[in-house]
Amino acid sequence: MSKEEIEHLQWIHDRIISVYGESENVDFLIKMREIIKPNMSACMLSILDSLKLYDNNSLELGDETLSEMMFRKMKGYNIDLNKELGFTHLKPITKNKL
């Protein structure tokens, strides 16, 4: 499934809940999330690969922090960590805040 297809499926999922008021615990929405979830796994593997490179001094981040890299990768996979965890305050730490 392409990134665009996953994004569209997530949009449909969210719309069914927010616009039509369907419970997120109905069987077809649970199944929809199971289909969308592999996107999260691919993102986590990508982040893990970058962390391994960083640990081996093989990754140059430039002005980007590790948390900025993580949030950038998640955005590329259309993953909102705040939404996934039910938070609103999570954000990357920038170098000027270190």
Distance bins in CASP14 RR format, pairs under 12 A and 6 or more apart:
PFRMAT RR
TARGET T0000
AUTHOR 0000-0000-0000
RMODE 2
METHOD distances of the structure
MODEL  1
1 7 0 0 0 0 0 1 0 0 0 0 0
1 8 0 0 0 0 1 0 0 0 0 0 0
1 9 1 0 0 1 0 0 0 0 0 0 0
1 10 0 0 0 0 0 1 0 0 0 0 0
1 35 1 0 0 1 0 0 0 0 0 0 0
1 36 0 0 0 0 1 0 0 0 0 0 0
1 37 0 0 0 0 0 1 0 0 0 0 0
1 38 1 0 0 1 0 0 0 0 0 0 0
1 39 0 0 0 0 1 0 0 0 0 0 0
1 42 0 0 0 0 0 1 0 0 0 0 0
1 78 0 0 0 0 0 1 0 0 0 0 0
2 8 0 0 0 0 1 0 0 0 0 0 0
2 9 0 0 0 0 0 1 0 0 0 0 0
2 39 0 0 0 0 0 1 0 0 0 0 0
2 42 0 0 0 0 0 1 0 0 0 0 0
2 77 0 0 0 0 0 1 0 0 0 0 0
2 78 0 0 0 0 0 1 0 0 0 0 0
3 9 0 0 0 0 0 1 0 0 0 0 0
3 10 0 0 0 0 0 1 0 0 0 0 0
3 36 0 0 0 0 0 1 0 0 0 0 0
3 38 0 0 0 0 0 1 0 0 0 0 0
3 39 1 0 0 1 0 0 0 0 0 0 0
3 42 0 0 0 0 1 0 0 0 0 0 0
3 43 0 0 0 0 0 1 0 0 0 0 0
3 75 0 0 0 0 0 1 0 0 0 0 0
3 76 1 0 0 1 0 0 0 0 0 0 0
3 77 1 0 0 1 0 0 0 0 0 0 0
3 78 1 0 0 1 0 0 0 0 0 0 0
3 79 0 0 0 0 0 1 0 0 0 0 0
4 10 0 0 0 0 0 1 0 0 0 0 0
4 11 0 0 0 0 0 1 0 0 0 0 0
4 39 0 0 0 0 0 1 0 0 0 0 0
4 76 0 0 0 0 0 1 0 0 0 0 0
4 77 0 0 0 0 0 1 0 0 0 0 0
4 78 0 0 0 0 1 0 0 0 0 0 0
5 11 0 0 0 0 0 1 0 0 0 0 0
5 12 0 0 0 0 0 1 0 0 0 0 0
5 35 0 0 0 0 1 0 0 0 0 0 0
5 36 0 0 0 0 1 0 0 0 0 0 0
5 38 0 0 0 0 0 1 0 0 0 0 0
5 39 0 0 0 0 1 0 0 0 0 0 0
5 78 0 0 0 0 0 1 0 0 0 0 0
6 12 0 0 0 0 0 1 0 0 0 0 0
6 13 0 0 0 0 0 1 0 0 0 0 0
6 32 0 0 0 0 0 1 0 0 0 0 0
6 33 0 0 0 0 0 1 0 0 0 0 0
6 35 0 0 0 0 1 0 0 0 0 0 0
6 36 1 0 1 0 0 0 0 0 0 0 0
6 37 0 0 0 0 1 0 0 0 0 0 0
6 38 0 0 0 0 1 0 0 0 0 0 0
6 39 1 0 1 0 0 0 0 0 0 0 0
6 40 0 0 0 0 1 0 0 0 0 0 0
6 41 0 0 0 0 0 1 0 0 0 0 0
6 42 0 0 0 0 1 0 0 0 0 0 0
6 43 0 0 0 0 0 1 0 0 0 0 0
6 76 0 0 0 0 0 1 0 0 0 0 0
6 77 0 0 0 0 1 0 0 0 0 0 0
6 78 1 0 0 1 0 0 0 0 0 0 0
6 79 0 0 0 0 1 0 0 0 0 0 0
7 13 0 0 0 0 0 1 0 0 0 0 0
7 14 0 0 0 0 0 1 0 0 0 0 0
7 36 0 0 0 0 1 0 0 0 0 0 0
7 39 0 0 0 0 1 0 0 0 0 0 0
7 75 0 0 0 0 0 1 0 0 0 0 0
7 76 0 0 0 0 1 0 0 0 0 0 0
7 77 0 0 0 0 1 0 0 0 0 0 0
7 78 1 0 1 0 0 0 0 0 0 0 0
7 79 0 0 0 0 0 1 0 0 0 0 0
7 80 0 0 0 0 0 1 0 0 0 0 0
8 14 0 0 0 0 0 1 0 0 0 0 0
8 15 0 0 0 0 0 1 0 0 0 0 0
8 32 0 0 0 0 0 1 0 0 0 0 0
8 35 0 0 0 0 0 1 0 0 0 0 0
8 36 0 0 0 0 0 1 0 0 0 0 0
8 78 0 0 0 0 1 0 0 0 0 0 0
9 15 0 0 0 0 0 1 0 0 0 0 0
9 16 0 0 0 0 0 1 0 0 0 0 0
9 28 0 0 0 0 0 1 0 0 0 0 0
9 29 0 0 0 0 0 1 0 0 0 0 0
9 31 0 0 0 0 0 1 0 0 0 0 0
9 32 1 0 0 1 0 0 0 0 0 0 0
9 33 0 0 0 0 1 0 0 0 0 0 0
9 34 0 0 0 0 0 1 0 0 0 0 0
9 35 1 0 0 1 0 0 0 0 0 0 0
9 36 1 0 1 0 0 0 0 0 0 0 0
9 37 0 0 0 0 0 1 0 0 0 0 0
9 38 0 0 0 0 0 1 0 0 0 0 0
9 39 0 0 0 0 1 0 0 0 0 0 0
9 78 0 0 0 0 0 1 0 0 0 0 0
10 16 0 0 0 0 0 1 0 0 0 0 0
10 17 0 0 0 0 0 1 0 0 0 0 0
10 29 0 0 0 0 0 1 0 0 0 0 0
10 32 0 0 0 0 1 0 0 0 0 0 0
10 33 0 0 0 0 1 0 0 0 0 0 0
10 35 0 0 0 0 1 0 0 0 0 0 0
10 36 1 0 1 0 0 0 0 0 0 0 0
10 37 0 0 0 0 0 1 0 0 0 0 0
10 39 0 0 0 0 1 0 0 0 0 0 0
10 40 0 0 0 0 0 1 0 0 0 0 0
10 77 0 0 0 0 0 1 0 0 0 0 0
10 78 1 0 0 1 0 0 0 0 0 0 0
10 79 0 0 0 0 1 0 0 0 0 0 0
10 80 0 0 0 0 1 0 0 0 0 0 0
10 83 0 0 0 0 1 0 0 0 0 0 0
10 84 0 0 0 0 0 1 0 0 0 0 0
11 17 0 0 0 0 0 1 0 0 0 0 0
11 18 0 0 0 0 0 1 0 0 0 0 0
11 19 0 0 0 0 0 1 0 0 0 0 0
11 32 0 0 0 0 0 1 0 0 0 0 0
11 36 0 0 0 0 0 1 0 0 0 0 0
11 78 0 0 0 0 1 0 0 0 0 0 0
12 18 0 0 0 0 0 1 0 0 0 0 0
12 19 0 0 0 0 0 1 0 0 0 0 0
12 20 0 0 0 0 0 1 0 0 0 0 0
12 22 0 0 0 0 0 1 0 0 0 0 0
12 28 0 0 0 0 0 1 0 0 0 0 0
12 29 0 0 0 0 1 0 0 0 0 0 0
12 32 1 0 0 1 0 0 0 0 0 0 0
12 33 0 0 0 0 0 1 0 0 0 0 0
12 35 0 0 0 0 0 1 0 0 0 0 0
12 36 0 0 0 0 0 1 0 0 0 0 0
13 19 0 0 0 0 0 1 0 0 0 0 0
13 20 0 0 0 0 0 1 0 0 0 0 0
13 22 0 0 0 0 1 0 0 0 0 0 0
13 24 0 0 0 0 1 0 0 0 0 0 0
13 26 0 0 0 0 0 1 0 0 0 0 0
13 28 0 0 0 0 1 0 0 0 0 0 0
13 29 1 0 0 1 0 0 0 0 0 0 0
13 30 0 0 0 0 0 1 0 0 0 0 0
13 31 0 0 0 0 0 1 0 0 0 0 0
13 32 1 0 1 0 0 0 0 0 0 0 0
13 33 1 0 0 1 0 0 0 0 0 0 0
13 34 0 0 0 0 0 1 0 0 0 0 0
13 35 0 0 0 0 1 0 0 0 0 0 0
13 36 1 0 0 1 0 0 0 0 0 0 0
13 37 0 0 0 0 0 1 0 0 0 0 0
13 78 0 0 0 0 0 1 0 0 0 0 0
13 83 0 0 0 0 0 1 0 0 0 0 0
14 20 0 0 0 0 0 1 0 0 0 0 0
14 21 0 0 0 0 0 1 0 0 0 0 0
14 22 0 0 0 0 0 1 0 0 0 0 0
14 24 0 0 0 0 1 0 0 0 0 0 0
14 29 0 0 0 0 1 0 0 0 0 0 0
14 32 0 0 0 0 0 1 0 0 0 0 0
14 33 0 0 0 0 0 1 0 0 0 0 0
14 36 0 0 0 0 0 1 0 0 0 0 0
14 78 0 0 0 0 0 1 0 0 0 0 0
14 80 0 0 0 0 0 1 0 0 0 0 0
14 83 0 0 0 0 1 0 0 0 0 0 0
15 21 0 0 0 0 1 0 0 0 0 0 0
15 22 0 0 0 0 1 0 0 0 0 0 0
15 29 0 0 0 0 0 1 0 0 0 0 0
15 32 0 0 0 0 0 1 0 0 0 0 0
16 22 1 0 1 0 0 0 0 0 0 0 0
16 23 0 0 0 0 1 0 0 0 0 0 0
16 24 0 0 0 0 1 0 0 0 0 0 0
16 26 0 0 0 0 1 0 0 0 0 0 0
16 28 0 0 0 0 1 0 0 0 0 0 0
16 29 1 0 0 1 0 0 0 0 0 0 0
16 32 0 0 0 0 1 0 0 0 0 0 0
16 33 0 0 0 0 0 1 0 0 0 0 0
17 23 1 0 0 1 0 0 0 0 0 0 0
17 24 1 0 1 0 0 0 0 0 0 0 0
17 25 0 0 0 0 0 1 0 0 0 0 0
17 26 0 0 0 0 1 0 0 0 0 0 0
17 28 0 0 0 0 0 1 0 0 0 0 0
17 29 1 0 0 1 0 0 0 0 0 0 0
17 30 0 0 0 0 0 1 0 0 0 0 0
17 32 0 0 0 0 0 1 0 0 0 0 0
17 33 0 0 0 0 0 1 0 0 0 0 0
17 83 0 0 0 0 0 1 0 0 0 0 0
18 24 0 0 0 0 0 1 0 0 0 0 0
18 29 0 0 0 0 0 1 0 0 0 0 0
18 83 0 0 0 0 0 1 0 0 0 0 0
20 26 0 0 0 0 0 1 0 0 0 0 0
20 29 0 0 0 0 0 1 0 0 0 0 0
21 29 0 0 0 0 0 1 0 0 0 0 0
22 28 0 0 0 0 1 0 0 0 0 0 0
22 29 1 0 0 1 0 0 0 0 0 0 0
22 30 0 0 0 0 0 1 0 0 0 0 0
22 32 0 0 0 0 0 1 0 0 0 0 0
23 29 1 0 0 1 0 0 0 0 0 0 0
23 30 0 0 0 0 0 1 0 0 0 0 0
24 30 1 0 0 1 0 0 0 0 0 0 0
24 31 0 0 0 0 0 1 0 0 0 0 0
24 32 0 0 0 0 1 0 0 0 0 0 0
24 33 0 0 0 0 1 0 0 0 0 0 0
25 31 0 0 0 0 0 1 0 0 0 0 0
25 32 0 0 0 0 0 1 0 0 0 0 0
25 33 0 0 0 0 0 1 0 0 0 0 0
26 32 0 0 0 0 1 0 0 0 0 0 0
26 33 0 0 0 0 0 1 0 0 0 0 0
27 33 0 0 0 0 0 1 0 0 0 0 0
27 34 0 0 0 0 0 1 0 0 0 0 0
28 34 0 0 0 0 0 1 0 0 0 0 0
28 35 0 0 0 0 0 1 0 0 0 0 0
29 35 0 0 0 0 0 1 0 0 0 0 0
29 36 0 0 0 0 0 1 0 0 0 0 0
30 36 0 0 0 0 0 1 0 0 0 0 0
30 37 0 0 0 0 0 1 0 0 0 0 0
31 37 0 0 0 0 0 1 0 0 0 0 0
33 39 0 0 0 0 0 1 0 0 0 0 0
33 40 0 0 0 0 1 0 0 0 0 0 0
33 84 0 0 0 0 0 1 0 0 0 0 0
34 40 0 0 0 0 0 1 0 0 0 0 0
34 41 0 0 0 0 0 1 0 0 0 0 0
36 42 0 0 0 0 0 1 0 0 0 0 0
36 43 0 0 0 0 0 1 0 0 0 0 0
36 77 0 0 0 0 0 1 0 0 0 0 0
36 78 0 0 0 0 1 0 0 0 0 0 0
36 79 0 0 0 0 1 0 0 0 0 0 0
36 84 0 0 0 0 0 1 0 0 0 0 0
37 43 0 0 0 0 0 1 0 0 0 0 0
37 44 0 0 0 0 0 1 0 0 0 0 0
37 77 0 0 0 0 0 1 0 0 0 0 0
37 79 0 0 0 0 0 1 0 0 0 0 0
37 84 0 0 0 0 0 1 0 0 0 0 0
38 44 0 0 0 0 0 1 0 0 0 0 0
38 45 0 0 0 0 0 1 0 0 0 0 0
38 77 0 0 0 0 0 1 0 0 0 0 0
38 79 0 0 0 0 0 1 0 0 0 0 0
39 45 0 0 0 0 0 1 0 0 0 0 0
39 46 0 0 0 0 0 1 0 0 0 0 0
39 73 0 0 0 0 0 1 0 0 0 0 0
39 74 0 0 0 0 0 1 0 0 0 0 0
39 76 0 0 0 0 1 0 0 0 0 0 0
39 77 1 0 1 0 0 0 0 0 0 0 0
39 78 1 0 0 1 0 0 0 0 0 0 0
39 79 1 0 0 1 0 0 0 0 0 0 0
39 80 0 0 0 0 0 1 0 0 0 0 0
39 84 0 0 0 0 0 1 0 0 0 0 0
40 46 0 0 0 0 0 1 0 0 0 0 0
40 47 0 0 0 0 0 1 0 0 0 0 0
40 73 0 0 0 0 0 1 0 0 0 0 0
40 74 0 0 0 0 1 0 0 0 0 0 0
40 77 1 0 0 1 0 0 0 0 0 0 0
40 78 0 0 0 0 0 1 0 0 0 0 0
40 79 1 0 0 1 0 0 0 0 0 0 0
40 80 0 0 0 0 0 1 0 0 0 0 0
40 81 0 0 0 0 0 1 0 0 0 0 0
40 83 0 0 0 0 0 1 0 0 0 0 0
40 84 1 0 0 1 0 0 0 0 0 0 0
40 85 0 0 0 0 0 1 0 0 0 0 0
41 47 0 0 0 0 0 1 0 0 0 0 0
41 48 0 0 0 0 0 1 0 0 0 0 0
41 77 0 0 0 0 1 0 0 0 0 0 0
41 79 0 0 0 0 0 1 0 0 0 0 0
42 48 0 0 0 0 0 1 0 0 0 0 0
42 49 0 0 0 0 0 1 0 0 0 0 0
42 73 0 0 0 0 1 0 0 0 0 0 0
42 74 0 0 0 0 0 1 0 0 0 0 0
42 76 0 0 0 0 0 1 0 0 0 0 0
42 77 1 0 0 1 0 0 0 0 0 0 0
42 78 0 0 0 0 0 1 0 0 0 0 0
42 79 0 0 0 0 1 0 0 0 0 0 0
43 49 0 0 0 0 0 1 0 0 0 0 0
43 50 0 0 0 0 0 1 0 0 0 0 0
43 69 0 0 0 0 0 1 0 0 0 0 0
43 70 0 0 0 0 1 0 0 0 0 0 0
43 71 0 0 0 0 0 1 0 0 0 0 0
43 72 0 0 0 0 0 1 0 0 0 0 0
43 73 1 0 0 1 0 0 0 0 0 0 0
43 74 1 0 1 0 0 0 0 0 0 0 0
43 75 0 0 0 0 1 0 0 0 0 0 0
43 76 1 0 0 1 0 0 0 0 0 0 0
43 77 1 1 0 0 0 0 0 0 0 0 0
43 78 0 0 0 0 1 0 0 0 0 0 0
43 79 1 0 1 0 0 0 0 0 0 0 0
43 80 0 0 0 0 0 1 0 0 0 0 0
43 81 0 0 0 0 0 1 0 0 0 0 0
43 84 0 0 0 0 0 1 0 0 0 0 0
44 50 0 0 0 0 0 1 0 0 0 0 0
44 51 0 0 0 0 0 1 0 0 0 0 0
44 70 0 0 0 0 1 0 0 0 0 0 0
44 73 0 0 0 0 1 0 0 0 0 0 0
44 74 0 0 0 0 1 0 0 0 0 0 0
44 77 0 0 0 0 1 0 0 0 0 0 0
44 79 0 0 0 0 1 0 0 0 0 0 0
44 81 0 0 0 0 0 1 0 0 0 0 0
44 84 0 0 0 0 0 1 0 0 0 0 0
45 51 0 0 0 0 0 1 0 0 0 0 0
45 52 0 0 0 0 0 1 0 0 0 0 0
45 73 0 0 0 0 0 1 0 0 0 0 0
45 77 0 0 0 0 0 1 0 0 0 0 0
46 52 0 0 0 0 0 1 0 0 0 0 0
46 53 0 0 0 0 0 1 0 0 0 0 0
46 69 0 0 0 0 1 0 0 0 0 0 0
46 70 0 0 0 0 1 0 0 0 0 0 0
46 72 0 0 0 0 0 1 0 0 0 0 0
46 73 1 0 1 0 0 0 0 0 0 0 0
46 74 0 0 0 0 1 0 0 0 0 0 0
46 75 0 0 0 0 0 1 0 0 0 0 0
46 76 0 0 0 0 1 0 0 0 0 0 0
46 77 1 0 0 1 0 0 0 0 0 0 0
46 79 0 0 0 0 0 1 0 0 0 0 0
47 53 0 0 0 0 0 1 0 0 0 0 0
47 54 0 0 0 0 0 1 0 0 0 0 0
47 59 0 0 0 0 0 1 0 0 0 0 0
47 66 0 0 0 0 1 0 0 0 0 0 0
47 67 0 0 0 0 0 1 0 0 0 0 0
47 68 0 0 0 0 0 1 0 0 0 0 0
47 69 1 0 0 1 0 0 0 0 0 0 0
47 70 1 0 1 0 0 0 0 0 0 0 0
47 71 0 0 0 0 1 0 0 0 0 0 0
47 72 0 0 0 0 1 0 0 0 0 0 0
47 73 1 0 1 0 0 0 0 0 0 0 0
47 74 1 0 0 1 0 0 0 0 0 0 0
47 75 0 0 0 0 0 1 0 0 0 0 0
47 76 0 0 0 0 0 1 0 0 0 0 0
47 77 0 0 0 0 1 0 0 0 0 0 0
47 79 0 0 0 0 0 1 0 0 0 0 0
47 81 0 0 0 0 0 1 0 0 0 0 0
48 54 0 0 0 0 0 1 0 0 0 0 0
48 55 0 0 0 0 0 1 0 0 0 0 0
48 69 0 0 0 0 0 1 0 0 0 0 0
48 70 0 0 0 0 0 1 0 0 0 0 0
48 73 0 0 0 0 0 1 0 0 0 0 0
49 55 0 0 0 0 0 1 0 0 0 0 0
49 56 0 0 0 0 0 1 0 0 0 0 0
49 58 0 0 0 0 0 1 0 0 0 0 0
49 59 0 0 0 0 1 0 0 0 0 0 0
49 69 0 0 0 0 0 1 0 0 0 0 0
49 70 0 0 0 0 0 1 0 0 0 0 0
49 73 0 0 0 0 1 0 0 0 0 0 0
50 56 0 0 0 0 0 1 0 0 0 0 0
50 58 0 0 0 0 1 0 0 0 0 0 0
50 59 1 0 0 1 0 0 0 0 0 0 0
50 60 0 0 0 0 0 1 0 0 0 0 0
50 61 0 0 0 0 1 0 0 0 0 0 0
50 64 0 0 0 0 0 1 0 0 0 0 0
50 66 0 0 0 0 1 0 0 0 0 0 0
50 67 0 0 0 0 0 1 0 0 0 0 0
50 68 0 0 0 0 0 1 0 0 0 0 0
50 69 1 0 1 0 0 0 0 0 0 0 0
50 70 0 0 0 0 1 0 0 0 0 0 0
50 72 0 0 0 0 1 0 0 0 0 0 0
50 73 1 0 0 1 0 0 0 0 0 0 0
50 74 0 0 0 0 0 1 0 0 0 0 0
51 58 0 0 0 0 0 1 0 0 0 0 0
51 59 0 0 0 0 1 0 0 0 0 0 0
51 61 0 0 0 0 0 1 0 0 0 0 0
51 66 1 0 0 1 0 0 0 0 0 0 0
51 67 0 0 0 0 0 1 0 0 0 0 0
51 69 0 0 0 0 1 0 0 0 0 0 0
51 70 0 0 0 0 1 0 0 0 0 0 0
51 73 0 0 0 0 0 1 0 0 0 0 0
52 58 0 0 0 0 1 0 0 0 0 0 0
52 59 0 0 0 0 1 0 0 0 0 0 0
53 59 1 1 0 0 0 0 0 0 0 0 0
53 60 0 0 0 0 1 0 0 0 0 0 0
53 61 0 0 0 0 1 0 0 0 0 0 0
53 66 0 0 0 0 0 1 0 0 0 0 0
53 69 0 0 0 0 0 1 0 0 0 0 0
54 60 0 0 0 0 1 0 0 0 0 0 0
54 61 1 0 0 1 0 0 0 0 0 0 0
54 62 0 0 0 0 0 1 0 0 0 0 0
54 64 0 0 0 0 0 1 0 0 0 0 0
54 65 0 0 0 0 0 1 0 0 0 0 0
54 66 1 0 0 1 0 0 0 0 0 0 0
54 67 0 0 0 0 0 1 0 0 0 0 0
54 69 0 0 0 0 1 0 0 0 0 0 0
54 70 0 0 0 0 0 1 0 0 0 0 0
55 66 0 0 0 0 0 1 0 0 0 0 0
59 66 0 0 0 0 1 0 0 0 0 0 0
59 69 0 0 0 0 1 0 0 0 0 0 0
60 69 0 0 0 0 0 1 0 0 0 0 0
61 67 0 0 0 0 0 1 0 0 0 0 0
61 68 0 0 0 0 1 0 0 0 0 0 0
61 69 1 0 0 1 0 0 0 0 0 0 0
61 70 0 0 0 0 0 1 0 0 0 0 0
61 72 0 0 0 0 0 1 0 0 0 0 0
61 92 0 0 0 0 0 1 0 0 0 0 0
61 94 0 0 0 0 0 1 0 0 0 0 0
61 95 0 0 0 0 1 0 0 0 0 0 0
62 68 0 0 0 0 0 1 0 0 0 0 0
62 69 0 0 0 0 1 0 0 0 0 0 0
62 95 0 0 0 0 1 0 0 0 0 0 0
63 69 0 0 0 0 0 1 0 0 0 0 0
63 94 0 0 0 0 1 0 0 0 0 0 0
63 95 1 0 1 0 0 0 0 0 0 0 0
63 96 0 0 0 0 1 0 0 0 0 0 0
63 98 0 0 0 0 0 1 0 0 0 0 0
64 70 0 0 0 0 1 0 0 0 0 0 0
64 71 0 0 0 0 1 0 0 0 0 0 0
64 72 1 0 0 1 0 0 0 0 0 0 0
64 73 0 0 0 0 0 1 0 0 0 0 0
64 92 0 0 0 0 1 0 0 0 0 0 0
64 93 0 0 0 0 0 1 0 0 0 0 0
64 94 0 0 0 0 1 0 0 0 0 0 0
64 95 1 0 0 1 0 0 0 0 0 0 0
65 71 0 0 0 0 1 0 0 0 0 0 0
65 72 0 0 0 0 0 1 0 0 0 0 0
65 91 0 0 0 0 0 1 0 0 0 0 0
65 92 1 0 0 1 0 0 0 0 0 0 0
65 93 1 0 1 0 0 0 0 0 0 0 0
65 94 1 0 0 1 0 0 0 0 0 0 0
65 95 1 0 1 0 0 0 0 0 0 0 0
65 96 0 0 0 0 1 0 0 0 0 0 0
65 97 0 0 0 0 1 0 0 0 0 0 0
65 98 1 0 0 1 0 0 0 0 0 0 0
66 72 0 0 0 0 0 1 0 0 0 0 0
66 73 0 0 0 0 0 1 0 0 0 0 0
66 92 0 0 0 0 1 0 0 0 0 0 0
66 93 0 0 0 0 1 0 0 0 0 0 0
66 94 0 0 0 0 0 1 0 0 0 0 0
66 95 0 0 0 0 0 1 0 0 0 0 0
66 98 0 0 0 0 0 1 0 0 0 0 0
67 73 0 0 0 0 0 1 0 0 0 0 0
67 74 0 0 0 0 0 1 0 0 0 0 0
67 81 0 0 0 0 0 1 0 0 0 0 0
67 90 0 0 0 0 1 0 0 0 0 0 0
67 91 0 0 0 0 1 0 0 0 0 0 0
67 92 1 0 1 0 0 0 0 0 0 0 0
67 93 1 0 1 0 0 0 0 0 0 0 0
67 94 0 0 0 0 1 0 0 0 0 0 0
67 95 0 0 0 0 0 1 0 0 0 0 0
67 97 0 0 0 0 1 0 0 0 0 0 0
67 98 0 0 0 0 0 1 0 0 0 0 0
68 74 0 0 0 0 0 1 0 0 0 0 0
68 75 0 0 0 0 0 1 0 0 0 0 0
68 91 0 0 0 0 1 0 0 0 0 0 0
68 92 1 0 1 0 0 0 0 0 0 0 0
68 93 1 0 0 1 0 0 0 0 0 0 0
68 94 1 0 0 1 0 0 0 0 0 0 0
68 95 0 0 0 0 1 0 0 0 0 0 0
68 96 0 0 0 0 0 1 0 0 0 0 0
68 97 0 0 0 0 0 1 0 0 0 0 0
68 98 0 0 0 0 0 1 0 0 0 0 0
69 75 0 0 0 0 0 1 0 0 0 0 0
69 76 0 0 0 0 0 1 0 0 0 0 0
69 92 0 0 0 0 1 0 0 0 0 0 0
69 93 0 0 0 0 0 1 0 0 0 0 0
69 94 0 0 0 0 0 1 0 0 0 0 0
69 95 0 0 0 0 0 1 0 0 0 0 0
70 76 0 0 0 0 0 1 0 0 0 0 0
70 77 0 0 0 0 0 1 0 0 0 0 0
70 79 0 0 0 0 0 1 0 0 0 0 0
70 81 0 0 0 0 1 0 0 0 0 0 0
70 90 0 0 0 0 0 1 0 0 0 0 0
70 91 0 0 0 0 0 1 0 0 0 0 0
70 92 1 0 0 1 0 0 0 0 0 0 0
70 93 0 0 0 0 0 1 0 0 0 0 0
71 77 0 0 0 0 0 1 0 0 0 0 0
71 79 0 0 0 0 1 0 0 0 0 0 0
71 80 0 0 0 0 1 0 0 0 0 0 0
71 81 1 0 0 1 0 0 0 0 0 0 0
71 82 0 0 0 0 0 1 0 0 0 0 0
71 90 0 0 0 0 1 0 0 0 0 0 0
71 91 1 0 0 1 0 0 0 0 0 0 0
71 92 1 0 1 0 0 0 0 0 0 0 0
71 93 0 0 0 0 1 0 0 0 0 0 0
71 94 0 0 0 0 0 1 0 0 0 0 0
72 79 0 0 0 0 0 1 0 0 0 0 0
72 81 0 0 0 0 0 1 0 0 0 0 0
72 92 0 0 0 0 1 0 0 0 0 0 0
73 79 0 0 0 0 1 0 0 0 0 0 0
73 81 0 0 0 0 0 1 0 0 0 0 0
73 92 0 0 0 0 0 1 0 0 0 0 0
74 80 1 0 0 1 0 0 0 0 0 0 0
74 81 1 0 0 1 0 0 0 0 0 0 0
74 82 0 0 0 0 0 1 0 0 0 0 0
74 83 0 0 0 0 0 1 0 0 0 0 0
74 84 0 0 0 0 1 0 0 0 0 0 0
74 85 0 0 0 0 0 1 0 0 0 0 0
74 90 0 0 0 0 0 1 0 0 0 0 0
74 91 0 0 0 0 0 1 0 0 0 0 0
74 92 0 0 0 0 1 0 0 0 0 0 0
75 81 0 0 0 0 1 0 0 0 0 0 0
75 82 0 0 0 0 0 1 0 0 0 0 0
75 83 0 0 0 0 0 1 0 0 0 0 0
75 91 0 0 0 0 0 1 0 0 0 0 0
75 92 0 0 0 0 0 1 0 0 0 0 0
77 84 0 0 0 0 0 1 0 0 0 0 0
78 84 0 0 0 0 0 1 0 0 0 0 0
79 85 0 0 0 0 0 1 0 0 0 0 0
79 90 0 0 0 0 0 1 0 0 0 0 0
80 86 0 0 0 0 1 0 0 0 0 0 0
80 87 0 0 0 0 1 0 0 0 0 0 0
80 88 0 0 0 0 0 1 0 0 0 0 0
80 90 0 0 0 0 1 0 0 0 0 0 0
80 91 0 0 0 0 0 1 0 0 0 0 0
81 87 1 0 0 1 0 0 0 0 0 0 0
81 88 0 0 0 0 0 1 0 0 0 0 0
81 89 0 0 0 0 0 1 0 0 0 0 0
81 90 1 0 1 0 0 0 0 0 0 0 0
81 91 0 0 0 0 1 0 0 0 0 0 0
81 92 0 0 0 0 1 0 0 0 0 0 0
82 88 1 0 1 0 0 0 0 0 0 0 0
82 89 1 0 0 1 0 0 0 0 0 0 0
82 90 1 0 1 0 0 0 0 0 0 0 0
82 91 0 0 0 0 1 0 0 0 0 0 0
82 92 0 0 0 0 0 1 0 0 0 0 0
83 90 0 0 0 0 1 0 0 0 0 0 0
84 90 0 0 0 0 1 0 0 0 0 0 0
91 97 0 0 0 0 1 0 0 0 0 0 0
92 98 0 0 0 0 0 1 0 0 0 0 0
END
